[in-house]
């Protein structure tokens, strides 16, 4: 899409939890505020800098910046731009990370128009506050959001059996937003971040059903790339990177039973094989846009992810980076008192950042390795 192959400032990326949706109880959450990242961004970026991480995933929080239909206030994002410049952090922005204004839902007749307008205004804001190309994920995890709100009653519109319809309209909005972004900022870098899953067959006669469910994960990318539903205006040249979000519970069987991790019995498909499957399908440069684990399993998880990433790269997968998500501990969406004990830094009662030293040491070691390898790469 762009003349020069875009590069990330570091192989490791830091994802700051920025969900701002209505939760299962109909309560608006904003985890950027809950974790005080909104007022501690300079401190947080300094921590990243010290850890050898120079890329951050952030969200603009659509529900917060659109004060009324087609009226926007992005001023709360200015400290992010200032801190990024001070500490050399490259930001990947999510325009929609599960949340949208109170009067909207994906199948609303004005949803795509409102999203396109949001994309346009944010491009103008970015252009006035940064000389760097805009890296942007239009709508985070379309497939998950469609399932969460359209099948699982987890957020707006709190329905079941409407997942496909939600996915269709979310892709419609994303496609229109991407076209507008490229019109205003032709050198912008567009990413898609979708869950990477594996659905296994629990019985021999369940193989067909498992394959069908497994293939659902590709529908959003296929729509945006114009491979299905061409009436939406998708095209093969709309994406610069394909991001995959992968966690310990992303493999299950056709009975919706999660395959446990760690996996001593080797029932799960190796992560490297899943990455290879996706890359062969799309042949688009890839990122792991979210991954992480909790408590004492954090180090073991990231070591396995890195090992499997190296296997995939040796097989020819063009994978450019790994995003640790969340980089700072976060509470549960439906119980803001229940923290997950994840990330490099946990939070105390005062919201101070408490490093998990063993994990931080591991990440710094790998960050130095990838930095040295990049320096040695032939021009």
C-alpha positions as CSV (number, residue, x, y, z in Angstrom):
1,X,0.0,0.0,0.0
2,X,2.9,2.4,0.7
3,X,6.1,2.7,-1.2
4,X,8.5,1.9,1.7
5,X,8.1,-1.1,3.9
6,X,7.0,0.3,7.3
7,X,9.1,-0.7,10.3
8,X,8.3,-0.9,14.0
9,X,10.6,0.8,16.4
10,X,11.0,-2.4,18.5
11,X,10.1,-6.0,18.1
12,X,8.3,-5.9,21.5
13,X,5.2,-3.8,21.8
14,X,3.3,-2.7,24.9
15,X,-0.5,-2.9,24.9
16,X,-2.3,-0.6,27.3
17,X,-5.8,-1.8,28.1
18,X,-8.3,0.8,26.7
19,X,-11.6,-1.0,26.5
20,X,-14.4,1.5,26.9
21,X,-17.6,-0.5,26.2
22,X,-20.8,-1.0,28.2
23,X,-20.2,-4.1,30.2
24,X,-22.5,-7.0,30.9
25,X,-24.3,-5.0,33.5
26,X,-24.8,-2.0,31.2
27,X,-22.1,0.0,33.0
28,X,-19.7,2.1,30.9
29,X,-16.1,1.2,31.7
30,X,-13.0,3.0,30.7
31,X,-9.9,1.0,31.7
32,X,-7.5,3.6,30.6
33,X,-8.9,5.8,33.4
34,X,-9.3,2.9,35.8
35,X,-5.6,2.1,35.6
36,X,-4.7,5.9,35.5
37,X,-2.8,5.5,32.3
38,X,-4.6,8.6,31.1
39,X,-2.8,10.7,33.7
40,X,0.4,8.6,34.0
41,X,1.2,8.2,30.3
42,X,4.6,10.0,30.6
43,X,5.6,7.8,33.5
44,X,4.4,4.7,31.7
45,X,6.3,5.5,28.5
46,X,9.4,6.1,30.6
47,X,9.0,2.6,32.0
48,X,8.7,1.2,28.5
49,X,11.8,3.1,27.4
50,X,13.8,1.6,30.3
51,X,12.5,-1.9,29.4
52,X,13.6,-1.6,25.8
53,X,10.1,-1.3,24.3
54,X,9.5,1.5,21.8
55,X,6.0,0.7,20.5
56,X,2.7,1.1,22.3
57,X,-0.9,0.1,21.4
58,X,-3.4,2.7,22.6
59,X,-7.0,3.5,22.1
60,X,-8.7,6.8,21.4
61,X,-11.8,5.7,23.4
62,X,-14.5,6.6,20.9
63,X,-17.2,6.8,23.6
64,X,-15.2,9.6,25.3
65,X,-14.0,11.7,22.3
66,X,-17.3,12.0,20.5
67,X,-19.2,14.4,22.7
68,X,-22.2,14.4,20.5
69,X,-22.8,13.1,17.0
70,X,-20.1,14.4,14.6
71,X,-18.6,16.6,17.4
72,X,-15.2,15.5,18.7
73,X,-12.7,16.5,21.4
74,X,-9.3,14.7,21.1
75,X,-7.5,17.0,23.6
76,X,-7.1,14.3,26.1
77,X,-4.8,12.5,23.7
78,X,-2.3,15.4,23.5
79,X,-0.3,14.1,26.5
80,X,0.2,10.8,24.7
81,X,1.7,12.6,21.7
82,X,4.0,14.6,23.9
83,X,5.1,11.6,25.9
84,X,5.7,9.6,22.8
85,X,7.9,12.3,21.3
86,X,9.8,12.6,24.6
87,X,10.5,8.9,25.0
88,X,10.7,7.8,21.4
89,X,7.5,5.7,21.5
90,X,5.7,4.8,18.3
91,X,1.9,4.6,18.9
92,X,-0.5,2.2,17.2
93,X,-4.0,3.7,17.7
94,X,-7.2,1.8,18.0
95,X,-10.2,3.9,16.8
96,X,-12.7,1.5,18.3
97,X,-11.7,-0.9,21.1
98,X,-15.1,-2.4,21.8
99,X,-16.7,0.9,22.8
100,X,-18.8,3.4,20.9
101,X,-21.1,6.3,21.9
102,X,-24.3,5.5,24.0
103,X,-26.6,6.1,21.0
104,X,-24.8,3.7,18.6
105,X,-24.5,0.0,18.0
106,X,-23.0,-1.8,15.0
107,X,-26.2,-2.4,13.1
108,X,-27.5,1.2,13.7
109,X,-28.2,2.8,10.3
110,X,-25.7,5.6,11.0
111,X,-22.9,3.5,12.5
112,X,-20.6,3.3,9.5
113,X,-21.2,7.0,8.7
114,X,-20.3,8.0,12.3
115,X,-17.2,5.8,12.2
116,X,-16.0,7.2,8.9
117,X,-16.4,10.7,10.3
118,X,-14.5,9.7,13.5
119,X,-11.7,8.4,11.3
120,X,-11.6,11.6,9.3
121,X,-11.4,13.9,12.3
122,X,-8.8,11.8,14.0
123,X,-6.6,11.8,10.9
124,X,-6.8,15.7,11.0
125,X,-5.9,15.7,14.7
126,X,-3.0,13.3,14.2
127,X,-1.6,15.4,11.3
128,X,-1.7,18.5,13.5
129,X,0.2,16.9,16.4
130,X,2.7,14.5,14.8
131,X,5.0,14.4,11.8
132,X,5.1,10.6,12.0
133,X,2.9,8.2,9.9
134,X,-0.3,7.2,11.5
135,X,-0.4,3.5,12.5
136,X,-4.0,2.6,13.1
137,X,-6.3,-0.4,13.9
138,X,-9.7,0.8,12.8
139,X,-11.8,-1.7,14.9
140,X,-10.1,-4.1,17.3
141,X,-11.1,-7.7,17.2
142,X,-14.2,-7.5,14.9
143,X,-14.8,-11.3,15.3
144,X,-14.7,-11.2,19.1
145,X,-16.9,-8.1,19.3
146,X,-19.5,-9.6,17.0
147,X,-19.5,-12.8,19.1
148,X,-19.4,-10.9,22.5
149,X,-22.3,-8.5,21.7
150,X,-24.2,-10.5,19.1
151,X,-24.0,-14.0,20.5
152,X,-23.0,-13.8,24.2
153,X,-24.9,-10.7,25.5
154,X,-21.6,-9.3,26.8
155,X,-22.1,-5.8,25.5
156,X,-24.3,-3.7,23.2
157,X,-26.6,-4.9,21.7
158,X,-26.8,-7.7,24.2
159,X,-28.3,-10.3,21.8
160,X,-27.8,-13.8,20.6
161,X,-27.9,-15.2,17.0
162,X,-26.9,-11.8,15.5
163,X,-23.1,-12.3,15.4
164,X,-22.8,-12.5,11.6
165,X,-24.9,-9.4,11.1
166,X,-22.8,-7.5,13.6
167,X,-19.6,-8.7,11.9
168,X,-20.9,-7.6,8.5
169,X,-21.7,-4.1,9.7
170,X,-18.4,-3.7,11.7
171,X,-16.5,-4.7,8.6
172,X,-18.6,-2.2,6.6
173,X,-17.6,0.6,8.9
174,X,-14.0,-0.5,9.0
175,X,-13.7,-0.5,5.2
176,X,-15.2,2.9,4.9
177,X,-13.0,4.2,7.6
178,X,-9.8,2.8,5.9
179,X,-10.7,4.4,2.6
180,X,-11.1,7.8,4.3
181,X,-7.9,7.4,6.3
182,X,-6.0,6.7,3.1
183,X,-7.5,9.6,1.3
184,X,-6.4,12.0,4.1
185,X,-3.1,10.3,5.1
186,X,-1.8,8.2,2.2
187,X,1.3,7.1,4.1
188,X,-0.8,5.7,7.1
189,X,-0.2,2.1,8.0
190,X,-3.4,0.1,8.5
191,X,-3.5,-3.0,10.7
192,X,-6.2,-5.6,11.4
193,X,-6.2,-7.2,14.9
194,X,-8.2,-10.4,15.0
195,X,-8.3,-13.4,17.4
196,X,-6.3,-16.4,16.4
197,X,-8.0,-19.6,17.4
198,X,-8.1,-23.3,16.8
199,X,-11.3,-25.3,17.0
200,X,-10.6,-29.0,17.5
201,X,-12.9,-31.9,16.8
202,X,-13.9,-33.8,20.0
203,X,-15.1,-36.8,18.0
204,X,-14.4,-38.3,14.5
205,X,-17.9,-37.3,13.2
206,X,-17.4,-33.7,14.5
207,X,-14.5,-32.8,12.2
208,X,-16.7,-31.0,9.6
209,X,-18.4,-28.9,12.3
210,X,-15.0,-28.1,13.9
211,X,-13.6,-26.9,10.6
212,X,-16.6,-24.7,9.9
213,X,-16.3,-23.0,13.4
214,X,-12.5,-22.7,12.9
215,X,-13.0,-20.9,9.6
216,X,-15.2,-18.2,11.2
217,X,-12.1,-16.4,12.4
218,X,-11.2,-15.5,8.8
219,X,-14.5,-13.9,7.8
220,X,-13.6,-10.4,9.0
221,X,-10.3,-10.3,7.1
222,X,-11.9,-11.8,4.1
223,X,-14.6,-9.1,4.0
224,X,-12.0,-6.3,4.4
225,X,-9.8,-7.8,1.7
226,X,-12.8,-8.1,-0.6
227,X,-12.7,-11.9,-0.8
228,X,-16.3,-12.2,0.4
229,X,-19.2,-9.7,0.5
230,X,-17.6,-7.5,-2.3
231,X,-20.5,-5.1,-2.0
232,X,-18.8,-3.7,1.1
233,X,-16.0,-2.3,-1.0
234,X,-13.2,-4.4,0.5
235,X,-9.9,-4.7,-1.4
236,X,-6.7,-6.8,-1.3
237,X,-4.7,-3.6,-0.8
238,X,-6.5,-2.2,2.3
239,X,-4.2,-3.8,4.9
240,X,-0.5,-3.3,5.6
241,X,-0.3,-5.7,8.5
242,X,-2.4,-8.6,9.8
243,X,-2.4,-8.8,13.6
244,X,-3.4,-11.8,15.6
245,X,-4.5,-11.8,19.3
246,X,-3.6,-15.1,21.0
247,X,-4.2,-16.2,24.6
248,X,-4.0,-19.5,26.6
249,X,-7.8,-20.0,26.1
250,X,-7.8,-19.6,22.3
251,X,-8.1,-23.3,21.6
252,X,-11.2,-25.3,22.2
253,X,-13.3,-28.1,20.8
254,X,-16.6,-28.2,19.0
255,X,-18.3,-28.7,22.4
256,X,-16.8,-25.3,23.5
257,X,-14.5,-27.0,26.0
258,X,-11.2,-25.1,26.4
259,X,-8.0,-27.1,25.8
260,X,-5.9,-26.4,28.8
261,X,-2.5,-24.8,28.9
262,X,0.2,-25.8,29.8
263,X,-0.4,-28.8,27.5
264,X,1.6,-31.8,28.7
265,X,-0.5,-34.2,26.6
266,X,0.1,-32.1,23.4
267,X,-3.5,-31.8,22.6
268,X,-3.2,-28.3,21.3
269,X,-2.0,-27.2,17.9
270,X,1.4,-25.5,18.2
271,X,1.2,-21.7,17.9
272,X,3.8,-21.8,15.0
273,X,1.4,-23.9,13.0
274,X,-1.5,-21.5,13.5
275,X,0.7,-18.6,12.5
276,X,1.8,-20.5,9.4
277,X,-1.8,-21.3,8.4
278,X,-2.8,-17.6,8.6
279,X,0.3,-16.4,6.7
280,X,-0.2,-18.9,3.9
281,X,-3.8,-17.7,3.5
282,X,-3.1,-14.0,3.3
283,X,0.6,-13.5,2.6
284,X,0.5,-10.2,4.6
285,X,3.2,-9.2,7.1
286,X,2.0,-10.2,10.5
287,X,2.2,-9.0,14.1
288,X,1.1,-10.7,17.3
289,X,-1.0,-7.8,18.4
290,X,-2.0,-9.2,21.8
291,X,-0.7,-12.0,24.0
292,X,0.0,-12.6,27.7
293,X,-0.8,-14.7,30.7
294,X,-1.4,-14.3,34.4
295,X,0.4,-14.8,37.7
296,X,3.4,-17.2,37.8
297,X,2.7,-18.5,34.2
298,X,3.6,-15.2,32.6
299,X,7.2,-16.1,31.9
300,X,6.5,-19.7,30.7
301,X,3.9,-18.4,28.4
302,X,6.0,-15.7,26.7
303,X,8.9,-18.0,26.4
304,X,6.8,-20.5,24.5
305,X,5.3,-17.7,22.4
306,X,8.8,-16.5,21.4
307,X,10.0,-20.0,20.7
308,X,7.0,-20.7,18.5
309,X,7.4,-17.3,16.8
310,X,10.9,-18.2,15.9
311,X,9.8,-21.6,14.5
312,X,7.2,-19.8,12.3
313,X,9.7,-17.3,11.1
314,X,12.1,-20.1,10.1
315,X,9.2,-21.5,8.0
316,X,8.9,-18.3,6.1
317,X,6.2,-16.4,8.1
318,X,6.9,-12.7,7.9
319,X,6.2,-11.8,11.5
320,X,7.4,-8.4,12.7
321,X,6.6,-8.1,16.4
322,X,4.9,-9.2,19.6
323,X,2.6,-7.1,21.7
324,X,2.5,-7.8,25.4
325,X,-1.1,-7.2,26.4
326,X,-1.8,-5.8,28.8
327,X,1.5,-4.3,29.7
328,X,0.1,-3.0,33.0
329,X,-2.3,-5.1,35.1
330,X,-6.0,-4.5,34.5
331,X,-9.3,-5.4,36.3
332,X,-12.1,-7.6,35.0
333,X,-14.6,-5.8,32.7
334,X,-17.5,-7.0,34.8
335,X,-15.9,-6.6,38.2
336,X,-13.5,-3.7,38.5
337,X,-12.3,-4.9,41.9
338,X,-10.9,-8.1,40.4
339,X,-7.4,-7.6,38.9
340,X,-6.0,-10.3,36.6
341,X,-2.3,-10.1,37.8
342,X,-0.9,-9.8,34.4
343,X,1.6,-7.6,32.6
344,X,5.1,-6.4,33.5
345,X,3.8,-4.0,36.1
346,X,1.0,-4.6,38.6
347,X,-0.9,-1.9,40.5
348,X,-1.1,-1.2,44.2
349,X,-3.9,0.6,46.0
350,X,-2.5,4.0,44.9
351,X,-2.2,2.8,41.3
352,X,1.6,2.9,41.5
353,X,3.3,0.6,39.0
354,X,4.9,-2.3,40.8
355,X,7.3,-4.3,38.6
356,X,7.2,-8.0,38.4
357,X,11.0,-8.2,38.4
358,X,11.4,-11.8,37.1
359,X,9.1,-11.0,34.1
360,X,10.6,-7.6,33.5
361,X,14.1,-9.1,33.5
362,X,13.0,-11.8,31.0
363,X,11.4,-9.1,28.7
364,X,14.5,-6.9,28.8
365,X,16.7,-9.8,27.9
366,X,14.6,-10.7,24.9
367,X,14.2,-7.0,23.9
368,X,18.0,-6.6,23.9
369,X,18.3,-9.8,21.8
370,X,15.8,-8.6,19.1
371,X,17.4,-5.1,19.1
372,X,20.9,-6.6,18.5
373,X,19.5,-8.8,15.8
374,X,17.9,-5.9,14.0
375,X,21.2,-3.9,14.1
376,X,23.0,-6.8,12.5
377,X,20.4,-7.3,9.8
378,X,21.9,-6.6,6.3
379,X,20.7,-3.4,4.7
